[in-house]
Amino acid sequence: MPVISVSMTKENGGLSKAQKQKLISGLTNAFVDVVGRGDKTCVVVINEVECQNYGIGGVSIEELRKS
């Protein structure tokens, strides 16, 4: 069973329910189009990470946003 995992910072309250549904649907459709396997086998996981728990270059996104 294929699993598509999306990790992103949770900013401005995070994704809305509608945005999450659209992302899940779009990624599933892209997988089916490219790989040719059925949509019933594709799992999409969205991980929204708080900005203080996500960093680039040794600095949290929260701190980067301040500068």
Predicted model as a PDB file, atoms N, CA, C, CB and O in Angstrom, pLDDT in the B-factor column:
MODEL        1                                                                  
ATOM      1  N   MET A   1       0.850  -1.166   0.000  1.00 84.00           N  
ATOM      2  CA  MET A   1       0.000   0.000   0.000  1.00 84.00           C  
ATOM      3  C   MET A   1       0.904   1.240   0.000  1.00 84.00           C  
ATOM      4  CB  MET A   1      -0.971  -0.008   1.228  1.00 84.00           C  
ATOM      5  O   MET A   1       1.719   1.395   0.909  1.00 84.00           O  
ATOM      6  N   PRO A   2       0.779   2.111  -0.981  1.00 93.00           N  
ATOM      7  CA  PRO A   2       1.575   3.330  -1.032  1.00 93.00           C  
ATOM      8  C   PRO A   2       1.090   4.350  -0.001  1.00 93.00           C  
ATOM      9  CB  PRO A   2       1.526   3.934  -2.434  1.00 93.00           C  
ATOM     10  O   PRO A   2      -0.108   4.492   0.242  1.00 93.00           O  
ATOM     11  N   VAL A   3       2.054   5.056   0.598  1.00 96.00           N  
ATOM     12  CA  VAL A   3       1.747   6.113   1.552  1.00 96.00           C  
ATOM     13  C   VAL A   3       2.450   7.380   1.091  1.00 96.00           C  
ATOM     14  CB  VAL A   3       2.181   5.720   3.003  1.00 96.00           C  
ATOM     15  O   VAL A   3       3.669   7.392   0.921  1.00 96.00           O  
ATOM     16  N   ILE A   4       1.688   8.439   0.891  1.00 97.00           N  
ATOM     17  CA  ILE A   4       2.242   9.748   0.556  1.00 97.00           C  
ATOM     18  C   ILE A   4       2.173  10.578   1.830  1.00 97.00           C  
ATOM     19  CB  ILE A   4       1.460  10.441  -0.645  1.00 97.00           C  
ATOM     20  O   ILE A   4       1.097  10.778   2.394  1.00 97.00           O  
ATOM     21  N   SER A   5       3.333  11.062   2.281  1.00 98.00           N  
ATOM     22  CA  SER A   5       3.403  11.836   3.505  1.00 98.00           C  
ATOM     23  C   SER A   5       3.814  13.267   3.185  1.00 98.00           C  
ATOM     24  CB  SER A   5       4.386  11.195   4.501  1.00 98.00           C  
ATOM     25  O   SER A   5       4.818  13.499   2.512  1.00 98.00           O  
ATOM     26  N   VAL A   6       3.033  14.218   3.670  1.00 97.00           N  
ATOM     27  CA  VAL A   6       3.307  15.636   3.473  1.00 97.00           C  
ATOM     28  C   VAL A   6       3.560  16.247   4.843  1.00 97.00           C  
ATOM     29  CB  VAL A   6       2.123  16.358   2.731  1.00 97.00           C  
ATOM     30  O   VAL A   6       2.702  16.184   5.724  1.00 97.00           O  
ATOM     31  N   SER A   7       4.739  16.840   5.023  1.00 96.00           N  
ATOM     32  CA  SER A   7       5.048  17.559   6.253  1.00 96.00           C  
ATOM     33  C   SER A   7       5.219  19.025   5.908  1.00 96.00           C  
ATOM     34  CB  SER A   7       6.328  16.989   6.947  1.00 96.00           C  
ATOM     35  O   SER A   7       5.925  19.375   4.962  1.00 96.00           O  
ATOM     36  N   MET A   8       4.572  19.871   6.678  1.00 95.00           N  
ATOM     37  CA  MET A   8       4.648  21.303   6.419  1.00 95.00           C  
ATOM     38  C   MET A   8       4.433  22.059   7.717  1.00 95.00           C  
ATOM     39  CB  MET A   8       3.611  21.734   5.356  1.00 95.00           C  
ATOM     40  O   MET A   8       3.854  21.539   8.670  1.00 95.00           O  
ATOM     41  N   THR A   9       4.911  23.302   7.737  1.00 93.00           N  
ATOM     42  CA  THR A   9       4.699  24.092   8.931  1.00 93.00           C  
ATOM     43  C   THR A   9       3.238  24.484   9.038  1.00 93.00           C  
ATOM     44  CB  THR A   9       5.593  25.332   8.926  1.00 93.00           C  
ATOM     45  O   THR A   9       2.557  24.710   8.038  1.00 93.00           O  
ATOM     46  N   LYS A  10       2.776  24.559  10.275  1.00 94.00           N  
ATOM     47  CA  LYS A  10       1.396  24.968  10.561  1.00 94.00           C  
ATOM     48  C   LYS A  10       1.423  26.467  10.817  1.00 94.00           C  
ATOM     49  CB  LYS A  10       0.787  24.179  11.797  1.00 94.00           C  
ATOM     50  O   LYS A  10       1.767  26.915  11.911  1.00 94.00           O  
ATOM     51  N   GLU A  11       1.060  27.228   9.810  1.00 89.00           N  
ATOM     52  CA  GLU A  11       1.107  28.677   9.917  1.00 89.00           C  
ATOM     53  C   GLU A  11      -0.287  29.264   9.741  1.00 89.00           C  
ATOM     54  CB  GLU A  11       2.072  29.265   8.881  1.00 89.00           C  
ATOM     55  O   GLU A  11      -1.111  28.740   8.991  1.00 89.00           O  
ATOM     56  N   ASN A  12      -0.526  30.346  10.438  1.00 89.00           N  
ATOM     57  CA  ASN A  12      -1.826  31.033  10.352  1.00 89.00           C  
ATOM     58  C   ASN A  12      -2.991  30.096  10.622  1.00 89.00           C  
ATOM     59  CB  ASN A  12      -1.997  31.668   8.980  1.00 89.00           C  
ATOM     60  O   ASN A  12      -4.019  30.162   9.948  1.00 89.00           O  
ATOM     61  N   GLY A  13      -2.828  29.222  11.609  1.00 91.00           N  
ATOM     62  CA  GLY A  13      -3.903  28.298  11.964  1.00 91.00           C  
ATOM     63  C   GLY A  13      -3.888  26.989  11.202  1.00 91.00           C  
ATOM     64  O   GLY A  13      -4.689  26.101  11.493  1.00 91.00           O  
ATOM     65  N   GLY A  14      -2.999  26.848  10.237  1.00 95.00           N  
ATOM     66  CA  GLY A  14      -2.903  25.604   9.476  1.00 95.00           C  
ATOM     67  C   GLY A  14      -3.904  25.530   8.334  1.00 95.00           C  
ATOM     68  O   GLY A  14      -4.634  26.482   8.057  1.00 95.00           O  
ATOM     69  N   LEU A  15      -3.917  24.403   7.693  1.00 97.00           N  
ATOM     70  CA  LEU A  15      -4.821  24.194   6.569  1.00 97.00           C  
ATOM     71  C   LEU A  15      -6.263  24.037   7.041  1.00 97.00           C  
ATOM     72  CB  LEU A  15      -4.394  22.966   5.768  1.00 97.00           C  
ATOM     73  O   LEU A  15      -6.528  23.486   8.109  1.00 97.00           O  
ATOM     74  N   SER A  16      -7.170  24.524   6.238  1.00 97.00           N  
ATOM     75  CA  SER A  16      -8.584  24.315   6.547  1.00 97.00           C  
ATOM     76  C   SER A  16      -8.966  22.877   6.177  1.00 97.00           C  
ATOM     77  CB  SER A  16      -9.485  25.347   5.784  1.00 97.00           C  
ATOM     78  O   SER A  16      -8.219  22.184   5.486  1.00 97.00           O  
ATOM     79  N   LYS A  17     -10.118  22.449   6.638  1.00 98.00           N  
ATOM     80  CA  LYS A  17     -10.623  21.114   6.299  1.00 98.00           C  
ATOM     81  C   LYS A  17     -10.755  20.966   4.784  1.00 98.00           C  
ATOM     82  CB  LYS A  17     -11.988  20.856   6.984  1.00 98.00           C  
ATOM     83  O   LYS A  17     -10.423  19.919   4.228  1.00 98.00           O  
ATOM     84  N   ALA A  18     -11.241  22.017   4.119  1.00 98.00           N  
ATOM     85  CA  ALA A  18     -11.405  21.985   2.660  1.00 98.00           C  
ATOM     86  C   ALA A  18     -10.051  21.888   1.953  1.00 98.00           C  
ATOM     87  CB  ALA A  18     -12.161  23.239   2.178  1.00 98.00           C  
ATOM     88  O   ALA A  18      -9.915  21.156   0.973  1.00 98.00           O  
ATOM     89  N   GLN A  19      -9.052  22.621   2.446  1.00 98.00           N  
ATOM     90  CA  GLN A  19      -7.718  22.558   1.841  1.00 98.00           C  
ATOM     91  C   GLN A  19      -7.114  21.167   2.003  1.00 98.00           C  
ATOM     92  CB  GLN A  19      -6.790  23.613   2.470  1.00 98.00           C  
ATOM     93  O   GLN A  19      -6.497  20.641   1.076  1.00 98.00           O  
ATOM     94  N   LYS A  20      -7.292  20.575   3.175  1.00 98.00           N  
ATOM     95  CA  LYS A  20      -6.777  19.220   3.406  1.00 98.00           C  
ATOM     96  C   LYS A  20      -7.437  18.227   2.456  1.00 98.00           C  
ATOM     97  CB  LYS A  20      -7.011  18.791   4.869  1.00 98.00           C  
ATOM     98  O   LYS A  20      -6.757  17.380   1.876  1.00 98.00           O  
ATOM     99  N   GLN A  21      -8.752  18.322   2.291  1.00 98.00           N  
ATOM    100  CA  GLN A  21      -9.460  17.413   1.395  1.00 98.00           C  
ATOM    101  C   GLN A  21      -8.974  17.578  -0.039  1.00 98.00           C  
ATOM    102  CB  GLN A  21     -10.970  17.653   1.472  1.00 98.00           C  
ATOM    103  O   GLN A  21      -8.787  16.592  -0.752  1.00 98.00           O  
ATOM    104  N   LYS A  22      -8.769  18.827  -0.461  1.00 98.00           N  
ATOM    105  CA  LYS A  22      -8.291  19.098  -1.820  1.00 98.00           C  
ATOM    106  C   LYS A  22      -6.877  18.555  -2.018  1.00 98.00           C  
ATOM    107  CB  LYS A  22      -8.324  20.611  -2.111  1.00 98.00           C  
ATOM    108  O   LYS A  22      -6.564  18.011  -3.077  1.00 98.00           O  
ATOM    109  N   LEU A  23      -6.022  18.699  -1.004  1.00 98.00           N  
ATOM    110  CA  LEU A  23      -4.661  18.177  -1.079  1.00 98.00           C  
ATOM    111  C   LEU A  23      -4.664  16.654  -1.145  1.00 98.00           C  
ATOM    112  CB  LEU A  23      -3.840  18.652   0.124  1.00 98.00           C  
ATOM    113  O   LEU A  23      -3.947  16.067  -1.955  1.00 98.00           O  
ATOM    114  N   ILE A  24      -5.461  16.014  -0.304  1.00 98.00           N  
ATOM    115  CA  ILE A  24      -5.570  14.551  -0.315  1.00 98.00           C  
ATOM    116  C   ILE A  24      -6.061  14.060  -1.672  1.00 98.00           C  
ATOM    117  CB  ILE A  24      -6.519  14.069   0.799  1.00 98.00           C  
ATOM    118  O   ILE A  24      -5.504  13.117  -2.234  1.00 98.00           O  
ATOM    119  N   SER A  25      -7.089  14.690  -2.189  1.00 98.00           N  
ATOM    120  CA  SER A  25      -7.649  14.304  -3.483  1.00 98.00           C  
ATOM    121  C   SER A  25      -6.640  14.521  -4.615  1.00 98.00           C  
ATOM    122  CB  SER A  25      -8.929  15.098  -3.763  1.00 98.00           C  
ATOM    123  O   SER A  25      -6.447  13.649  -5.463  1.00 98.00           O  
ATOM    124  N   GLY A  26      -5.997  15.697  -4.615  1.00 98.00           N  
ATOM    125  CA  GLY A  26      -5.043  16.010  -5.676  1.00 98.00           C  
ATOM    126  C   GLY A  26      -3.836  15.086  -5.678  1.00 98.00           C  
ATOM    127  O   GLY A  26      -3.399  14.639  -6.739  1.00 98.00           O  
ATOM    128  N   LEU A  27      -3.290  14.796  -4.497  1.00 98.00           N  
ATOM    129  CA  LEU A  27      -2.139  13.893  -4.424  1.00 98.00           C  
ATOM    130  C   LEU A  27      -2.525  12.477  -4.835  1.00 98.00           C  
ATOM    131  CB  LEU A  27      -1.552  13.885  -3.008  1.00 98.00           C  
ATOM    132  O   LEU A  27      -1.762  11.794  -5.519  1.00 98.00           O  
ATOM    133  N   THR A  28      -3.700  12.043  -4.421  1.00 97.00           N  
ATOM    134  CA  THR A  28      -4.175  10.713  -4.811  1.00 97.00           C  
ATOM    135  C   THR A  28      -4.341  10.637  -6.329  1.00 97.00           C  
ATOM    136  CB  THR A  28      -5.515  10.382  -4.104  1.00 97.00           C  
ATOM    137  O   THR A  28      -3.911   9.666  -6.951  1.00 97.00           O  
ATOM    138  N   ASN A  29      -4.958  11.647  -6.922  1.00 97.00           N  
ATOM    139  CA  ASN A  29      -5.140  11.657  -8.376  1.00 97.00           C  
ATOM    140  C   ASN A  29      -3.807  11.679  -9.113  1.00 97.00           C  
ATOM    141  CB  ASN A  29      -5.978  12.859  -8.793  1.00 97.00           C  
ATOM    142  O   ASN A  29      -3.649  10.996 -10.126  1.00 97.00           O  
ATOM    143  N   ALA A  30      -2.849  12.455  -8.617  1.00 97.00           N  
ATOM    144  CA  ALA A  30      -1.519  12.499  -9.246  1.00 97.00           C  
ATOM    145  C   ALA A  30      -0.856  11.129  -9.170  1.00 97.00           C  
ATOM    146  CB  ALA A  30      -0.621  13.567  -8.564  1.00 97.00           C  
ATOM    147  O   ALA A  30      -0.247  10.683 -10.142  1.00 97.00           O  
ATOM    148  N   PHE A  31      -0.968  10.464  -8.035  1.00 96.00           N  
ATOM    149  CA  PHE A  31      -0.397   9.127  -7.887  1.00 96.00           C  
ATOM    150  C   PHE A  31      -1.010   8.156  -8.886  1.00 96.00           C  
ATOM    151  CB  PHE A  31      -0.603   8.614  -6.461  1.00 96.00           C  
ATOM    152  O   PHE A  31      -0.294   7.414  -9.558  1.00 96.00           O  
ATOM    153  N   VAL A  32      -2.329   8.160  -8.982  1.00 96.00           N  
ATOM    154  CA  VAL A  32      -3.031   7.267  -9.913  1.00 96.00           C  
ATOM    155  C   VAL A  32      -2.603   7.562 -11.349  1.00 96.00           C  
ATOM    156  CB  VAL A  32      -4.568   7.421  -9.769  1.00 96.00           C  
ATOM    157  O   VAL A  32      -2.350   6.633 -12.116  1.00 96.00           O  
ATOM    158  N   ASP A  33      -2.519   8.839 -11.725  1.00 96.00           N  
ATOM    159  CA  ASP A  33      -2.125   9.224 -13.084  1.00 96.00           C  
ATOM    160  C   ASP A  33      -0.710   8.775 -13.419  1.00 96.00           C  
ATOM    161  CB  ASP A  33      -2.235  10.730 -13.255  1.00 96.00           C  
ATOM    162  O   ASP A  33      -0.456   8.296 -14.525  1.00 96.00           O  
ATOM    163  N   VAL A  34       0.211   8.925 -12.477  1.00 96.00           N  
ATOM    164  CA  VAL A  34       1.622   8.625 -12.745  1.00 96.00           C  
ATOM    165  C   VAL A  34       1.927   7.139 -12.608  1.00 96.00           C  
ATOM    166  CB  VAL A  34       2.514   9.418 -11.802  1.00 96.00           C  
ATOM    167  O   VAL A  34       2.603   6.556 -13.456  1.00 96.00           O  
ATOM    168  N   VAL A  35       1.424   6.528 -11.536  1.00 95.00           N  
ATOM    169  CA  VAL A  35       1.789   5.142 -11.230  1.00 95.00           C  
ATOM    170  C   VAL A  35       0.819   4.139 -11.838  1.00 95.00           C  
ATOM    171  CB  VAL A  35       1.849   4.940  -9.731  1.00 95.00           C  
ATOM    172  O   VAL A  35       1.193   3.003 -12.131  1.00 95.00           O  
ATOM    173  N   GLY A  36      -0.418   4.560 -12.025  1.00 92.00           N  
ATOM    174  CA  GLY A  36      -1.398   3.678 -12.637  1.00 92.00           C  
ATOM    175  C   GLY A  36      -2.032   2.683 -11.692  1.00 92.00           C  
ATOM    176  O   GLY A  36      -2.652   1.715 -12.134  1.00 92.00           O  
ATOM    177  N   ARG A  37      -1.885   2.906 -10.389  1.00 90.00           N  
ATOM    178  CA  ARG A  37      -2.541   2.025  -9.420  1.00 90.00           C  
ATOM    179  C   ARG A  37      -3.807   2.687  -8.917  1.00 90.00           C  
ATOM    180  CB  ARG A  37      -1.597   1.689  -8.237  1.00 90.00           C  
ATOM    181  O   ARG A  37      -3.957   3.906  -8.993  1.00 90.00           O  
ATOM    182  N   GLY A  38      -4.705   1.884  -8.409  1.00 88.00           N  
ATOM    183  CA  GLY A  38      -6.015   2.373  -7.977  1.00 88.00           C  
ATOM    184  C   GLY A  38      -5.969   3.321  -6.804  1.00 88.00           C  
ATOM    185  O   GLY A  38      -5.085   3.233  -5.952  1.00 88.00           O  
ATOM    186  N   ASP A  39      -6.917   4.221  -6.764  1.00 91.00           N  
ATOM    187  CA  ASP A  39      -6.969   5.221  -5.701  1.00 91.00           C  
ATOM    188  C   ASP A  39      -7.309   4.618  -4.340  1.00 91.00           C  
ATOM    189  CB  ASP A  39      -7.982   6.284  -6.049  1.00 91.00           C  
ATOM    190  O   ASP A  39      -7.016   5.222  -3.308  1.00 91.00           O  
ATOM    191  N   LYS A  40      -7.912   3.454  -4.326  1.00 93.00           N  
ATOM    192  CA  LYS A  40      -8.293   2.815  -3.061  1.00 93.00           C  
ATOM    193  C   LYS A  40      -7.083   2.282  -2.303  1.00 93.00           C  
ATOM    194  CB  LYS A  40      -9.274   1.681  -3.320  1.00 93.00           C  
ATOM    195  O   LYS A  40      -7.199   1.936  -1.128  1.00 93.00           O  
ATOM    196  N   THR A  41      -5.930   2.208  -2.951  1.00 91.00           N  
ATOM    197  CA  THR A  41      -4.728   1.695  -2.294  1.00 91.00           C  
ATOM    198  C   THR A  41      -3.825   2.811  -1.787  1.00 91.00           C  
ATOM    199  CB  THR A  41      -3.954   0.810  -3.246  1.00 91.00           C  
ATOM    200  O   THR A  41      -2.840   2.536  -1.103  1.00 91.00           O  
ATOM    201  N   CYS A  42      -4.135   4.049  -2.101  1.00 95.00           N  
ATOM    202  CA  CYS A  42      -3.254   5.178  -1.804  1.00 95.00           C  
ATOM    203  C   CYS A  42      -3.661   5.879  -0.504  1.00 95.00           C  
ATOM    204  CB  CYS A  42      -3.267   6.178  -2.966  1.00 95.00           C  
ATOM    205  O   CYS A  42      -4.802   6.313  -0.341  1.00 95.00           O  
ATOM    206  N   VAL A  43      -2.705   5.975   0.406  1.00 97.00           N  
ATOM    207  CA  VAL A  43      -2.930   6.648   1.682  1.00 97.00           C  
ATOM    208  C   VAL A  43      -2.165   7.962   1.666  1.00 97.00           C  
ATOM    209  CB  VAL A  43      -2.487   5.753   2.888  1.00 97.00           C  
ATOM    210  O   VAL A  43      -1.001   7.996   1.269  1.00 97.00           O  
ATOM    211  N   VAL A  44      -2.810   9.047   2.096  1.00 98.00           N  
ATOM    212  CA  VAL A  44      -2.158  10.360   2.200  1.00 98.00           C  
ATOM    213  C   VAL A  44      -2.198  10.783   3.666  1.00 98.00           C  
ATOM    214  CB  VAL A  44      -2.861  11.437   1.276  1.00 98.00           C  
ATOM    215  O   VAL A  44      -3.253  10.765   4.300  1.00 98.00           O  
ATOM    216  N   VAL A  45      -1.033  11.165   4.196  1.00 98.00           N  
ATOM    217  CA  VAL A  45      -0.920  11.631   5.572  1.00 98.00           C  
ATOM    218  C   VAL A  45      -0.405  13.063   5.548  1.00 98.00           C  
ATOM    219  CB  VAL A  45       0.020  10.707   6.412  1.00 98.00           C  
ATOM    220  O   VAL A  45       0.622  13.341   4.929  1.00 98.00           O  
ATOM    221  N   ILE A  46      -1.106  13.974   6.214  1.00 98.00           N  
ATOM    222  CA  ILE A  46      -0.684  15.365   6.303  1.00 98.00           C  
ATOM    223  C   ILE A  46      -0.207  15.629   7.726  1.00 98.00           C  
ATOM    224  CB  ILE A  46      -1.843  16.339   5.905  1.00 98.00           C  
ATOM    225  O   ILE A  46      -0.963  15.482   8.687  1.00 98.00           O  
ATOM    226  N   ASN A  47       1.054  16.018   7.845  1.00 97.00           N  
ATOM    227  CA  ASN A  47       1.637  16.353   9.147  1.00 97.00           C  
ATOM    228  C   ASN A  47       1.865  17.857   9.195  1.00 97.00           C  
ATOM    229  CB  ASN A  47       2.977  15.573   9.394  1.00 97.00           C  
ATOM    230  O   ASN A  47       2.731  18.382   8.495  1.00 97.00           O  
ATOM    231  N   GLU A  48       1.098  18.539  10.011  1.00 97.00           N  
ATOM    232  CA  GLU A  48       1.299  19.971  10.206  1.00 97.00           C  
ATOM    233  C   GLU A  48       2.140  20.150  11.470  1.00 97.00           C  
ATOM    234  CB  GLU A  48      -0.076  20.741  10.315  1.00 97.00           C  
ATOM    235  O   GLU A  48       1.742  19.741  12.561  1.00 97.00           O  
ATOM    236  N   VAL A  49       3.303  20.764  11.303  1.00 96.00           N  
ATOM    237  CA  VAL A  49       4.270  20.897  12.384  1.00 96.00           C  
ATOM    238  C   VAL A  49       4.300  22.345  12.860  1.00 96.00           C  
ATOM    239  CB  VAL A  49       5.678  20.439  11.927  1.00 96.00           C  
ATOM    240  O   VAL A  49       4.399  23.268  12.051  1.00 96.00           O  
ATOM    241  N   GLU A  50       4.215  22.540  14.169  1.00 95.00           N  
ATOM    242  CA  GLU A  50       4.315  23.886  14.733  1.00 95.00           C  
ATOM    243  C   GLU A  50       5.664  24.490  14.336  1.00 95.00           C  
ATOM    244  CB  GLU A  50       4.153  23.859  16.290  1.00 95.00           C  
ATOM    245  O   GLU A  50       6.671  23.785  14.280  1.00 95.00           O  
ATOM    246  N   CYS A  51       5.679  25.777  14.066  1.00 94.00           N  
ATOM    247  CA  CYS A  51       6.879  26.460  13.564  1.00 94.00           C  
ATOM    248  C   CYS A  51       8.072  26.359  14.511  1.00 94.00           C  
ATOM    249  CB  CYS A  51       6.569  27.913  13.313  1.00 94.00           C  
ATOM    250  O   CYS A  51       9.217  26.369  14.057  1.00 94.00           O  
ATOM    251  N   GLN A  52       7.826  26.263  15.818  1.00 94.00           N  
ATOM    252  CA  GLN A  52       8.932  26.123  16.756  1.00 94.00           C  
ATOM    253  C   GLN A  52       9.511  24.710  16.760  1.00 94.00           C  
ATOM    254  CB  GLN A  52       8.477  26.494  18.149  1.00 94.00           C  
ATOM    255  O   GLN A  52      10.571  24.476  17.340  1.00 94.00           O  
ATOM    256  N   ASN A  53       8.822  23.770  16.116  1.00 96.00           N  
ATOM    257  CA  ASN A  53       9.287  22.386  16.042  1.00 96.00           C  
ATOM    258  C   ASN A  53       9.855  22.018  14.677  1.00 96.00           C  
ATOM    259  CB  ASN A  53       8.160  21.453  16.379  1.00 96.00           C  
ATOM    260  O   ASN A  53      10.029  20.837  14.379  1.00 96.00           O  
ATOM    261  N   TYR A  54      10.144  23.009  13.851  1.00 91.00           N  
ATOM    262  CA  TYR A  54      10.590  22.787  12.473  1.00 91.00           C  
ATOM    263  C   TYR A  54      11.713  23.783  12.222  1.00 91.00           C  
ATOM    264  CB  TYR A  54       9.404  22.959  11.422  1.00 91.00           C  
ATOM    265  O   TYR A  54      11.544  24.977  12.473  1.00 91.00           O  
ATOM    266  N   GLY A  55      12.845  23.319  11.737  1.00 94.00           N  
ATOM    267  CA  GLY A  55      13.961  24.239  11.547  1.00 94.00           C  
ATOM    268  C   GLY A  55      14.712  24.029  10.257  1.00 94.00           C  
ATOM    269  O   GLY A  55      14.661  22.959   9.649  1.00 94.00           O  
ATOM    270  N   ILE A  56      15.414  25.078   9.849  1.00 94.00           N  
ATOM    271  CA  ILE A  56      16.275  25.050   8.660  1.00 94.00           C  
ATOM    272  C   ILE A  56      17.598  25.689   9.051  1.00 94.00           C  
ATOM    273  CB  ILE A  56      15.612  25.802   7.432  1.00 94.00           C  
ATOM    274  O   ILE A  56      17.618  26.771   9.639  1.00 94.00           O  
ATOM    275  N   GLY A  57      18.697  25.030   8.730  1.00 96.00           N  
ATOM    276  CA  GLY A  57      20.003  25.598   9.005  1.00 96.00           C  
ATOM    277  C   GLY A  57      20.273  25.848  10.476  1.00 96.00           C  
ATOM    278  O   GLY A  57      21.011  26.769  10.828  1.00 96.00           O  
ATOM    279  N   GLY A  58      19.686  25.042  11.329  1.00 96.00           N  
ATOM    280  CA  GLY A  58      19.911  25.177  12.767  1.00 96.00           C  
ATOM    281  C   GLY A  58      19.035  26.212  13.451  1.00 96.00           C  
ATOM    282  O   GLY A  58      19.225  26.487  14.636  1.00 96.00           O  
ATOM    283  N   VAL A  59      18.085  26.790  12.739  1.00 96.00           N  
ATOM    284  CA  VAL A  59      17.222  27.822  13.301  1.00 96.00           C  
ATOM    285  C   VAL A  59      15.763  27.422  13.067  1.00 96.00           C  
ATOM    286  CB  VAL A  59      17.530  29.220  12.668  1.00 96.00           C  
ATOM    287  O   VAL A  59      15.392  26.979  11.980  1.00 96.00           O  
ATOM    288  N   SER A  60      14.946  27.588  14.110  1.00 94.00           N  
ATOM    289  CA  SER A  60      13.534  27.231  13.949  1.00 94.00           C  
ATOM    290  C   SER A  60      12.841  28.179  12.977  1.00 94.00           C  
ATOM    291  CB  SER A  60      12.815  27.250  15.308  1.00 94.00           C  
ATOM    292  O   SER A  60      13.255  29.326  12.805  1.00 94.00           O  
ATOM    293  N   ILE A  61      11.803  27.693  12.360  1.00 92.00           N  
ATOM    294  CA  ILE A  61      11.018  28.516  11.443  1.00 92.00           C  
ATOM    295  C   ILE A  61      10.429  29.707  12.206  1.00 92.00           C  
ATOM    296  CB  ILE A  61       9.888  27.677  10.772  1.00 92.00           C  
ATOM    297  O   ILE A  61      10.330  30.808  11.664  1.00 92.00           O  
ATOM    298  N   GLU A  62      10.048  29.486  13.438  1.00 93.00           N  
ATOM    299  CA  GLU A  62       9.504  30.566  14.257  1.00 93.00           C  
ATOM    300  C   GLU A  62      10.512  31.717  14.338  1.00 93.00           C  
ATOM    301  CB  GLU A  62       9.148  30.050  15.676  1.00 93.00           C  
ATOM    302  O   GLU A  62      10.137  32.878  14.171  1.00 93.00           O  
ATOM    303  N   GLU A  63      11.778  31.409  14.590  1.00 94.00           N  
ATOM    304  CA  GLU A  63      12.811  32.445  14.678  1.00 94.00           C  
ATOM    305  C   GLU A  63      13.103  33.055  13.316  1.00 94.00           C  
ATOM    306  CB  GLU A  63      14.093  31.870  15.274  1.00 94.00           C  
ATOM    307  O   GLU A  63      13.324  34.262  13.215  1.00 94.00           O  
ATOM    308  N   LEU A  64      13.107  32.236  12.264  1.00 93.00           N  
ATOM    309  CA  LEU A  64      13.354  32.753  10.914  1.00 93.00           C  
ATOM    310  C   LEU A  64      12.267  33.739  10.497  1.00 93.00           C  
ATOM    311  CB  LEU A  64      13.431  31.599   9.904  1.00 93.00           C  
ATOM    312  O   LEU A  64      12.557  34.727   9.823  1.00 93.00           O  
ATOM    313  N   ARG A  65      11.027  33.483  10.888  1.00 90.00           N  
ATOM    314  CA  ARG A  65       9.917  34.354  10.517  1.00 90.00           C  
ATOM    315  C   ARG A  65      10.033  35.724  11.192  1.00 90.00           C  
ATOM    316  CB  ARG A  65       8.584  33.697  10.886  1.00 90.00           C  
ATOM    317  O   ARG A  65       9.524  36.718  10.673  1.00 90.00           O  
ATOM    318  N   LYS A  66      10.703  35.775  12.351  1.00 90.00           N  
ATOM    319  CA  LYS A  66      10.869  37.024  13.087  1.00 90.00           C  
ATOM    320  C   LYS A  66      11.857  37.964  12.387  1.00 90.00           C  
ATOM    321  CB  LYS A  66      11.342  36.733  14.511  1.00 90.00           C  
ATOM    322  O   LYS A  66      11.771  39.185  12.521  1.00 90.00           O  
ATOM    323  N   SER A  67      12.801  37.371  11.634  1.00 81.00           N  
ATOM    324  CA  SER A  67      13.833  38.221  11.018  1.00 81.00           C  
ATOM    325  C   SER A  67      13.456  38.730   9.654  1.00 81.00           C  
ATOM    326  CB  SER A  67      15.117  37.473  10.914  1.00 81.00           C  
ATOM    327  O   SER A  67      14.232  39.453   9.029  1.00 81.00           O  
TER     328      SER A  67                                                      
ENDMDL                                                                          
END                                                                             
